[in-house]
Amino acid sequence: MKKTAAILLIGNEILSGRTKDANLSYLGEKLNEQGVRVCEARVSLDIEDEIASAVNALRVKYDYVFTTGGIGPTHDDITSKSVAKAFGRIFQRNEDAVLELEKYYKPADLNEARLSMADMPENVHLIENPLSGAPGFQIENVFVLAGVPKICQAMFDGIKERLDGGTPMLSKTVWCNLTEGQIADQLLLIQSHYEMLEIGSYPSFKKGDFSVSIVVRGYEEDKIKDASKKVSLLVEELGGVYREEDHEC
Amino acid sequence: MKKTAAILLIGNEILSGRTKDANLSYLGEKLNEQGVRVCEARVSLDIEDEIASAVNALRVKYDYVFTTGGIGPTHDDITSKSVAKAFGRIFQRNEDAVLELEKYYKPADLNEARLSMADMPENVHLIENPLSGAPGFQIENVFVLAGVPKICQAMFDGIKERLDGGTPMLSKTVWCNLTEGQIADQLLLIQSHYEMLEIGSYPSFKKGDFSVSIVVRGYEEDKIKDASKKVSLLVEELGGVYREEDHEC
């Protein structure tokens, strides 16, 4: 059983280059451990219609959608409202979320801006935020998480058991000091013998030298071992140096 | 005149978490310097129909589209073929691209896998690759770039003059040691006085402490200065410490 997900990263700062996103790679790796494969990601500006239409495009196509960002107390935090719009649901103060905020903030500090973090679509399932109080929420198959990486990660840890996951994809990596052009023809041959596997080739260019990591992915451990052994032998035959690495994504 | 762009990052390795993308933030920042705002990004698996449909969705919506990744010599490099499909164009060997490859590789090294990097949609405008020979290409408003960051960047440097850019967005950043909840109400007030500006609030959480960077973006330098001055005063009034920073994105 293969389960799929999409990630929607929300925020002008990611598209402007100000902020280097760290949530996609984290969620990609951790979701795979749960047997859920991330098949698409999008990055949206802080514009209500853009967010709502991305949520709607993704939630019908994948088993799960995870959004990150835009659920804080400032005026540019419009994710919750946009998700309510996507689902055509009333956007209102969630009393359970208010209780969470009351646990975290002293009464004098719980101003209107902070209370606004409890405004959500109706009928959601809260997602605990152990770091800064304000919860995220789940609405059907869409999980609304914070953008700050540590909070996003803490929220994700708390919802793993809600995911009806499948089989995690396994992988092995063979790094080598050859170039893609040297191995491509015979790598295709290996791929053609293992149709149940995905063999990916990822070049690097560091200090003027090229190298390649070949990643063999799939669901059958023995086939992955066989195929990656063949990749190692190929590198050896071509006079290259290889290093086999276990890799979980 | 405002010009817009979308970025399409192509590759299973970005969605699996194996590779942390570095191209989006680079292109976001450099395109803004050219007066082109990145308004959306997507990340696609190495699947022909997924790539083609993303290209088609984005190229009609934005002035420019930049793809990264999937133009190497291995079997999983299917970007060029997918872009040909998106445009309904014949996919064929480009003789000018072959000449570029012949300049870079010794005849004995120019095997079929490497030659396949010259297979492109018909009628494209090549994009020079000063680092590893194999060119990218421009097809109408879509620019097909390499995924390896240094090559992607070198290719981008070579095509800047092809972009009919607009006015670069300017910005100023005020960092402070307060939390978003403390400044949110009055920040909204400042935003409401400067409708021509976008004021973004970006929290950080490091070593157990929260801080916020407030970024004021827009096209009118004097308004940006005024508004960011107001933000600094707000922080001071609330008993916080601020630091003004010039920031280009």
Interface residues (C-beta under 8 A of the other chain):
Chain A: G11 N12 E13 I14 L15 S16 G17 R18 T19 K20 D21 A22 L24 S25 Y26 L27 G28 E29 K30 N32 R37 V38 C39 E40 A41 R42 V43 S44 L45 D46 E50 G72 P73 T74 H75 D76 D77 Y105 D109 N111 E112 A113 R114 S116 L131 S132 V148 K150 I151 M169 S171 E180 G181 I183 A184 D185 L187 L188 Q191 E198 I199 G200 S201 Y202 P203 S204 F205 F210 V215 R217 H247 C249
Chain B: G11 N12 E13 I14 L15 S16 G17 R18 T19 K20 D21 A22 L24 S25 Y26 L27 G28 E29 K30 N32 R37 V38 C39 E40 A41 R42 V43 S44 L45 D46 E50 G72 P73 T74 H75 D76 D77 Y105 D109 N111 E112 A113 R114 S116 L131 S132 V148 K150 I151 M169 S171 E180 G181 I183 A184 D185 L187 L188 Q191 E198 I199 G200 S201 Y202 P203 S204 F205 F210 V215 R217 H247 C249
